[in-house]
């Protein structure tokens, strides 16, 4: 959503990196570019003026003039100010001391309020709560039925005593829903009200009557992030007419310029509490100002990525799969398919890659990624027999033709997948063996290269007594000194030397240092 703003700010800061010190002219030019970037993102003019003035004031202060890297210090200042303008700290829901906690949703017509009610209910259910959805939007056609469908998807109860479509009193429904929640032991009530315009006095009065009837613990104003400046105007009108405690942004996955997100918080003084980032019912989470600022400045959002992975991946299953990956053995196409399905549950691949730092410079390549490619790979693997998934080496020409027909792909696509899988398997085995990785077993040590003779197998002595000893001490004693100068782990032999071979009294092999060793 903030792609244009992110690109402009990234280009502004890249021009500063070559400068050892920043003059007043450099600061003026930088803040001018920041102002243009914010205005192009449809941020309200008062917000732009306040933001740029604060950045300019801090950029001319001692924290930049005395910094070792002024460009990085300016980026930090802009990041701090973005966090501040987005709300500072993450605002959490306030829960009632005595259940149920009442949450009232209000917003513009078409802002996605009813869909968001289902997403919020799902999010709360996953937190361990038992929410109740209330159909108090009795004006819009089929609004009650839509909320009932969302309730089924969210796996939560819906209170809808009136059919809607202009029939019923929404204030009475809201009042009775609180008593219903107490009887059914629901600890949270989410009231979906009718959409309204800021100039619609009748609907604004209805919202105020519902507020007075149920005394909600939280009133959330739902804003479509794609409407720009109108969001600020309507939010201010609703703030004056009814009031609200927090803002919820919907459609953050769209191609809007993002000005509403940066403007509403500053104009109304109310924090952004939640954000809807997709069409799925799970695409909803608390709004974190620091993470959003980091995304805008192309510094990634690793914390959100980790949280999504923790919610998607089962710990035992992940540990089991990690064992297969590190051992480099028994990793089959079945395991590959399972991992791919888990990654898909985390969301679109380009969204996940977009959370990595610096990925803004590769946005065109990321946007060209098609999640349907993963579906085609899954179709190919599912067209294989269990034996073929376990051992792809048995897949000959006729089997590849059958798999291609079954998956609706070509033989070359099947062959490419199998070839890439074998290459990945070899790479994992090399990683597991530590080849070429300092500190890994079988790899290169700090002192030099791995022993080439060790690859050819251990030499066995002609003396039967030494051969017998060698079988028991093979894991501890190398056959020969490594070429890097290390003599080997002689100190770990534990005195198990062949008969007739003795070390000098007081000799400690661990203290022995050869040329080239530290």
C-alpha positions in Angstrom: 0.0 0.0 0.0 2.8 2.4 0.9 4.9 1.4 -2.2 5.0 4.9 -3.7 5.9 6.6 -0.5 8.5 3.9 0.4 10.2 4.3 -3.0 10.4 8.0 -2.8 11.8 8.0 0.8 14.3 5.3 -0.1 15.6 7.3 -3.0 15.9 10.4 -0.8 18.0 8.7 1.8 20.2 6.9 -0.8 21.4 10.3 -2.0 22.6 11.2 1.5 24.8 8.1 2.1 27.8 9.6 0.2 27.9 12.7 2.4 30.2 12.8 5.4 28.4 15.9 6.8 25.1 17.5 6.1 24.8 21.2 5.4 21.7 23.3 5.8 21.2 23.1 2.1 21.3 19.3 2.2 18.7 19.2 5.0 16.4 21.6 3.2 16.6 19.5 0.0 16.0 16.3 1.9 13.0 17.7 3.8 11.6 19.2 0.6 11.7 15.7 -1.0 10.0 14.2 2.1 7.3 16.9 1.8 6.6 16.0 -1.8 6.6 12.3 -1.1 4.0 12.7 1.7 1.8 15.0 -0.4 1.9 12.5 -3.3 0.8 9.8 -0.8 -2.3 11.9 -0.1 -1.4 12.8 3.4 -3.3 15.8 4.8 -1.5 19.1 4.5 -1.5 20.0 8.3 0.1 16.6 9.0 2.7 17.1 6.3 3.6 20.6 7.7 4.0 19.3 11.3 6.0 16.2 10.2 8.5 18.1 8.0 8.9 20.8 10.6 9.8 18.3 13.3 12.2 16.4 11.0 13.9 19.6 10.0 14.3 20.8 13.6 15.8 17.5 14.7 18.0 17.2 11.6 19.7 20.5 12.4 20.3 19.6 16.0 23.3 18.1 17.7 22.2 14.5 17.2 22.9 14.8 13.5 25.8 17.3 13.4 27.8 15.1 15.9 26.8 11.7 14.4 29.4 9.5 12.8 27.0 8.7 10.0 24.6 11.7 9.5 22.6 9.9 6.8 21.7 7.0 9.1 20.8 9.5 11.8 18.4 11.3 9.5 16.8 7.9 8.6 16.4 7.3 12.4 14.8 10.7 12.9 12.3 10.1 10.1 11.6 6.6 11.4 11.0 8.0 14.9 8.6 10.7 13.6 6.7 8.2 11.5 6.2 6.0 14.5 5.0 9.0 16.4 2.6 10.1 13.7 1.2 6.6 13.4 0.4 6.5 17.1 3.6 5.7 19.0 2.9 2.5 20.9 0.6 -0.3 20.0 -2.8 0.4 21.5 -4.5 -2.7 23.1 -8.2 -3.3 23.6 -9.6 -2.3 27.0 -11.6 -5.1 28.5 -14.4 -4.6 31.0 -13.8 -5.5 34.6 -17.1 -7.4 34.5 -17.9 -9.3 31.3 -19.1 -8.8 28.7 -16.8 -6.3 27.0 -18.9 -4.3 24.5 -17.2 -3.3 21.2 -19.2 -1.0 18.9 -18.2 -0.8 15.2 -19.1 2.2 13.1 -17.9 3.6 9.8 -18.7 4.7 6.3 -20.9 2.8 3.9 -18.8 0.3 2.0 -15.8 0.5 4.3 -15.9 -3.3 5.0 -17.4 -3.1 8.5 -19.4 -6.3 8.5 -16.5 -8.3 7.1 -14.2 -6.7 9.7 -16.6 -7.8 12.4 -16.0 -11.4 11.4 -12.3 -10.9 11.3 -12.2 -9.2 14.7 -14.3 -12.1 16.1 -11.9 -14.7 14.7 -8.9 -12.8 16.1 -10.5 -12.6 19.6 -11.5 -16.3 19.5 -7.9 -17.2 18.8 -6.9 -15.1 21.8 -9.1 -17.4 23.9 -12.3 -15.3 24.1 -15.9 -16.2 23.3 -17.3 -13.3 21.2 -20.9 -12.7 20.2 -21.6 -10.9 16.9 -24.7 -8.6 16.9 -26.6 -7.7 13.7 -27.6 -4.1 14.4 -27.3 -3.0 10.8 -31.0 -3.3 9.9 -30.9 -0.8 7.0 -28.6 -2.2 4.3 -30.2 -5.1 2.3 -29.0 -8.5 3.4 -26.6 -7.1 6.0 -28.0 -9.5 8.6 -27.5 -12.5 6.3 -23.9 -11.4 5.5 -23.1 -11.2 9.2 -24.5 -14.7 9.8 -22.2 -16.0 7.0 -19.2 -14.3 8.6 -20.2 -15.8 11.9 -20.1 -19.3 10.4 -16.7 -18.6 8.9 -15.4 -17.2 12.1 -17.0 -20.1 14.2 -18.7 -17.7 16.6 -22.3 -17.1 17.5 -24.5 -14.4 15.9 -27.3 -12.6 17.6 -29.8 -11.6 15.0 -33.4 -11.3 16.3 -34.6 -9.1 13.5 -34.6 -9.9 9.8 -33.2 -6.5 8.8 -33.8 -4.9 5.3 -35.5 -1.9 7.0 -37.3 -4.0 9.7 -36.5 -3.7 13.4 -35.0 -1.3 15.9 -31.2 -1.4 16.0 -31.0 0.3 19.4 -33.3 -2.3 21.0 -31.3 -5.1 19.3 -28.0 -3.7 20.7 -29.5 -3.4 24.2 -30.9 -6.9 24.3 -27.6 -8.4 22.9 -25.8 -7.5 26.1 -28.3 -9.5 28.2 -28.1 -12.3 25.7 -24.3 -12.4 26.1 -24.6 -12.6 29.9 -27.0 -15.5 29.6 -24.9 -17.4 27.1 -21.6 -16.5 28.9 -20.0 -14.6 26.0 -17.3 -12.4 27.3 -17.2 -10.0 24.3 -20.0 -8.4 22.3 -19.2 -7.0 18.8 -22.0 -4.8 17.5 -22.1 -4.2 13.8 -24.0 -0.9 13.1 -25.3 0.6 9.9 -22.9 2.4 7.6 -23.4 6.1 7.4 -22.1 9.3 5.9 -20.7 12.2 8.0 -23.5 14.4 6.7 -26.3 11.9 7.5 -27.6 13.4 10.7 -30.3 10.7 11.2 -27.8 7.8 11.0 -25.4 9.7 13.3 -28.1 10.1 15.8 -28.9 6.4 15.6 -25.3 5.6 16.3 -25.3 8.0 19.3 -28.5 6.3 20.6 -26.8 2.8 20.4 -23.8 4.2 22.2 -26.0 5.5 25.0 -28.0 2.3 25.3 -25.1 -0.1 25.6 -22.2 2.1 27.0 -19.5 0.4 24.9 -16.1 -0.2 26.3 -14.6 0.5 22.9 -16.0 2.3 19.9 -14.0 1.5 16.8 -14.2 3.7 13.7 -13.7 1.6 10.5 -11.8 3.4 7.7 -11.3 2.3 4.1 -7.6 3.0 3.6 -8.1 3.6 -0.1 -10.3 6.7 0.1 -7.6 9.2 1.0 -8.6 12.6 2.3 -12.3 11.8 2.6 -11.4 9.5 5.4 -10.0 12.4 7.4 -13.1 14.5 6.8 -15.5 11.8 7.7 -13.5 10.7 10.8 -13.6 14.3 12.1 -17.4 14.5 11.5 -18.0 11.2 13.3 -15.7 12.3 16.1 -17.8 15.4 16.6 -21.1 13.6 16.3 -20.6 10.3 18.2 -16.9 10.0 19.2 -14.7 6.9 19.0 -11.8 5.4 20.9 -9.7 3.8 18.1 -9.4 3.4 14.3 -9.4 0.2 12.2 -7.9 0.4 8.7 -9.3 -1.9 6.1 -8.0 -2.8 2.6 -4.4 -2.2 3.4 -3.5 -4.7 0.7 -4.8 -2.4 -2.0 -2.9 0.0 -4.2 -3.9 3.1 -2.3 -1.3 5.7 -1.5 -1.7 5.4 2.3 -2.5 9.0 3.2 -5.5 8.1 5.3 -3.3 5.9 7.7 -0.9 8.8 8.2 -3.6 11.5 8.6 -6.4 10.0 10.7 -4.2 9.5 13.8 -2.9 13.1 13.7 -6.2 14.8 12.9 -8.4 13.0 15.4 -5.9 12.2 18.1 -7.2 8.6 18.2 -4.8 5.6 17.7 -5.0 3.1 14.9 -5.7 -0.2 16.7 -6.2 -2.8 14.0 -5.5 -3.3 10.3 -7.1 -5.6 7.8 -4.4 -6.7 5.3 -6.3 -9.1 2.9 -9.4 -10.9 1.9 -9.1 -14.0 4.1 -10.7 -13.9 7.5 -7.3 -14.5 9.1 -5.8 -11.4 7.4 -6.3 -9.2 10.4 -4.0 -8.2 13.3 -3.2 -5.5 15.8 -1.6 -2.3 14.3 2.0 -1.8 15.3 3.2 1.8 14.5 6.9 0.8 14.7 6.5 -2.1 12.3 4.5 0.0 9.8 7.1 2.7 9.9 9.8 0.1 9.3 8.0 -1.2 6.3 7.6 2.3 4.8 11.3 2.9 5.1 12.0 -0.5 3.5 13.6 -1.9 6.7 11.3 -4.9 6.7 9.0 -6.3 9.3 10.7 -9.4 10.7 8.7 -9.5 13.9 5.4 -9.9 12.1 7.0 -12.5 9.8 8.1 -14.5 12.9 4.6 -14.2 14.5 2.9 -15.5 11.4 5.3 -18.4 11.2 4.7 -19.3 14.9 0.9 -19.3 14.3 1.2 -21.4 11.2 3.8 -24.0 12.0 3.3 -26.6 14.6 6.3 -26.8 17.0 6.7 -30.6 17.0 6.2 -30.8 13.3 8.7 -28.0 12.7 11.3 -29.7 15.0 10.8 -33.0 13.1 11.2 -31.3 9.7 14.3 -29.4 11.0 15.8 -32.7 11.9 15.3 -34.0 8.4 16.7 -30.9 6.9 19.9 -30.9 9.0 20.5 -34.6 8.6 20.1 -34.3 4.8 18.5 -37.7 4.8 14.9 -38.9 4.2 13.7 -35.6 2.9 11.2 -36.6 0.4 8.8 -34.9 -2.0 6.0 -35.6 0.5 7.9 -33.5 3.1 8.5 -30.8 0.5 4.8 -30.6 -0.3 4.0 -30.4 3.4 6.4 -27.5 3.9 5.1 -25.7 0.8 1.5 -25.9 2.1 2.5 -24.5 5.4 4.2 -21.5 3.8 1.1 -20.9 1.7 -1.0 -20.7 4.9 1.2 -17.7 6.0 -0.1 -15.7 3.1 0.9 -14.7 -0.5 4.6 -15.3 -1.1 5.2 -11.7 -2.3 3.7 -10.4 1.0 6.1 -12.6 3.0 9.1 -11.5 0.9 8.0 -7.9 1.3 8.6 -8.2 5.0 12.3 -8.8 4.5 14.6 -5.7 4.8 15.7 -4.1 1.5 13.1 -5.9 -0.6 11.7 -2.6 -1.9 14.6 -2.6 -4.4 13.3 -5.8 -5.9 9.6 -4.9 -5.9 9.1 -5.6 -9.6 10.6 -9.1 -9.3 8.5 -9.8 -6.2 5.3 -8.6 -7.8 5.9 -10.9 -10.8 5.8 -13.9 -8.4 2.6 -15.9 -9.0 1.3 -18.1 -6.2 -0.3 -20.3 -8.8 3.1 -21.7 -9.6 3.1 -23.3 -6.1 -0.4 -24.8 -6.9 1.1 -26.3 -10.1 4.0 -27.8 -8.2 1.5 -29.2 -5.6 -0.6 -30.7 -8.5 2.5 -32.5 -9.9 3.5 -34.0 -6.5 -0.1 -35.1 -5.8 -0.2 -36.8 -9.2 2.6 -39.1 -8.0 2.2 -42.4 -6.2 3.4 -42.7 -2.6 6.4 -44.7 -3.8 7.4 -42.1 -6.3 7.2 -39.3 -3.7 9.4 -41.4 -1.4 12.0 -42.2 -4.1 11.8 -39.9 -7.2 14.7 -41.9 -8.8 12.2 -44.5 -10.0 10.3 -41.9 -12.1 11.2 -42.9 -15.6 9.9 -41.5 -18.9 6.5 -43.2 -18.9 5.9 -42.3 -15.3 6.7 -38.6 -16.1 4.2 -38.7 -18.9 1.5 -40.1 -16.6 2.3 -37.5 -13.9 2.1 -34.7 -16.4 -1.3 -35.8 -17.7 -2.6 -36.2 -14.2 -1.5 -32.7 -13.1 -2.4 -30.9 -16.3 1.2 -29.9 -16.9 4.0 -30.9 -19.3 6.7 -33.6 -19.1 9.4 -30.9 -19.0 7.7 -29.3 -16.0 7.7 -32.6 -14.1 11.4 -33.2 -15.1 12.4 -29.7 -13.9 10.7 -30.2 -10.6 12.5 -33.5 -10.0 15.8 -32.1 -11.1 15.5 -29.1 -8.7 14.5 -31.4 -5.9 17.6 -33.6 -6.3 19.7 -30.4 -6.4 18.1 -29.2 -3.2 18.6 -32.6 -1.6 22.3 -32.6 -2.4 22.7 -29.1 -1.0 21.1 -30.1 2.2 23.4 -33.1 2.5 26.4 -30.9 2.0 25.1 -28.5 4.6 24.5 -31.3 7.0 28.0 -32.6 6.4 29.5 -29.2 7.0 31.5 -29.3 3.8 33.0 -25.8 3.3 31.5 -24.4 6.5 34.0 -23.5 9.3 33.2 -25.1 12.6 30.9 -27.8 11.1 31.7 -31.5 11.4 33.6 -32.6 8.4 34.2 -29.1 7.2 37.1 -26.6 7.2 38.5 -25.8 10.6 40.1 -22.6 11.6 43.6 -23.9 11.1 43.3 -24.9 7.5 41.6 -27.2 4.9 39.9 -30.4 5.6 42.0 -33.5 5.2 41.9 -35.0 1.8 43.1 -38.4 3.0 40.2 -38.6 5.4 37.9 -38.8 2.4 39.6 -41.9 1.1 39.0 -43.9 4.2 41.1 -44.7 7.3 44.3 -46.6 7.0 44.4 -49.8 8.9 47.7 -50.9 10.4 49.1 -54.4 9.6 49.6 -55.0 13.4 46.5 -56.8 14.6 46.8 -55.1 18.0 46.8 -51.7 16.4 44.0 -52.6 14.1 41.8 -53.6 17.0 42.6 -50.4 18.8 41.9 -48.4 15.7 38.3 -49.6 15.6 37.6 -48.4 19.1 39.5 -45.1 18.9 38.5 -44.1 15.3 36.0 -41.6 16.4 38.5 -39.8 18.6 41.9 -40.2 16.9 42.5 -38.9 13.3 44.7 -41.1 11.1 47.2 -38.4 10.3 47.8 -34.7 11.3 45.7 -32.3 9.2 47.5 -30.2 6.6 46.6 -27.0 8.4 49.2 -27.8 11.1 46.9 -29.3 13.8 48.3 -32.6 15.2 45.0 -34.0 16.1 43.1 -34.7 19.3 45.9 -36.6 21.0 44.8 -35.4 24.4 41.5 -37.3 24.0 43.1 -40.8 23.6 42.8 -41.5 27.2 46.1 -43.5 27.4 44.9 -46.1 24.8 48.2 -46.2 23.0 49.5 -49.4 21.3 51.7 -51.6 23.5 55.3 -50.4 23.4 54.4 -46.8 22.6 54.8 -44.4 25.5 54.7 -40.6 25.8 57.4 -38.8 27.7 56.6 -38.1 31.4 54.6 -34.9 31.8 53.9 -34.5 28.1 50.6 -32.7 27.4 49.6 -32.9 23.7 47.0 -30.2 24.1 49.7 -27.6 24.7 51.6 -28.5 21.7 51.8 -25.7 19.1 53.2 -26.2 15.6 54.2 -23.4 13.1 51.1 -21.6 11.8 49.0 -22.3 14.9 47.9 -19.7 17.4 
